[in-house]
Amino acid sequence: MNPVERVWLYLRERFLLLRLFPDLDAIIDGCCQAWNQLTTEAGRIASLTDYPYLRSVRTS
């Protein structure tokens, strides 16, 4: 799984699971709230996206 997929999986499982949204605006608001909650969890994004093989990748 690629790192961003792990973030999305966490958001769905933790904040968005079993919710019904009446319209597109509610979906966007729900996703924004989930993201904002995720960003308050110190170190969570790093723990979700930390793969040993990515540490060895160098950019030019």
Rosetta blueprint (number, residue, H / E / L):
1 M L
2 N L
3 P H
4 V H
5 E H
6 R H
7 V H
8 W H
9 L H
10 Y H
11 L H
12 R H
13 E H
14 R H
15 F H
16 L H
17 L L
18 L L
19 R L
20 L L
21 F L
22 P L
23 D L
24 L H
25 D H
26 A H
27 I H
28 I H
29 D H
30 G H
31 C H
32 C H
33 Q H
34 A H
35 W H
36 N H
37 Q H
38 L H
39 T H
40 T L
41 E L
42 A L
43 G L
44 R H
45 I H
46 A H
47 S H
48 L H
49 T H
50 D L
51 Y L
52 P H
53 Y H
54 L H
55 R H
56 S L
57 V L
58 R L
59 T L
60 S L
